[in-house]
Amino acid sequence: MAICDQCGNDYDKSFEVIMAGETFVFDSFECAVHRLAPACTHCGCRIVGHGVEQADVIYCCAHCAAQDGATALTDRA
């Protein structure tokens, strides 16, 4: 059993995720998303899909980017 890095739960079905050379342990995909997924610069929601970017600033969608005045978006799809 291993302890989740996000919520602290000690769970027998935990799993590891290696990201940028760092290893994390989670008890659910929900905890992994909360810990590892980037947050939209405008609204703060976690970006589970591709998102859009401008100059290393990431947004969950084109609407949030437009609200911040971004005009040169890159779609990482």
N, C-alpha and C positions, 0 to 999 in steps of 0.2 A: 504494500500500500504506500501511496505517496501523497504528500500534502499539496493541494492546489496553490499555485503562486498568486492567484487572484483572490480567492475567498477563504483559503485556509482549511477547506474541507479535506479530511483524510479519507481517501476513496480507493477502493480496490480495483477500479477500472479506469484509473487516471492514465493520461498519455502525455508524451513529450512533444514539444514543438521546438525546432532549432531555427532561429531567425538571426541573421547577421552574426553567426557564430556563437550566439548565446542560447542556452537551453532553458526552456520553461516547462513546467509541469502544470497540467490543468485537469479538472474533473469533468469539464463539459466544454462544448464549443462556445457556449455563451460566455464563459469566463475567458476563453482564449480571445474572443472578439473584443471584449471589454478591455483586455490588457494590451493586445497587439495591434488592433485595427486603428488606422489614423482617424483623427476627428476632423470634421468639416470646419474650416476656418470661420465660416459665417454662422452656422447654426449649432455646431458642436456635436452633431450626431455622428456615430461611428460609421465609417465608410467600409462596407462589406463588399461592394462591387468595385468597379474600376475607378469611379470618380473622375474628376477633371482637374487639370493643373494649369497654373500659370506661374512661372518663375519660382518653382519649388513650393508654391502655396497650393494646397489641395482642398477641393470642395467636393461635396457629395453629388452635386448636380449643377447644370448650367444656370439654373435660377439663382442659387446661392452665390455663384460666381458673379453673375450680373448685378446682384444686390451690393456686392463689394466693388463694383466697377471694373471687373476683369473683362478684357476684350480680346485677348490673345490666348485662348484656351487650347490645351493639348489634351486630347482624349487618349487614354492609355489602353484602350481596347485593342 
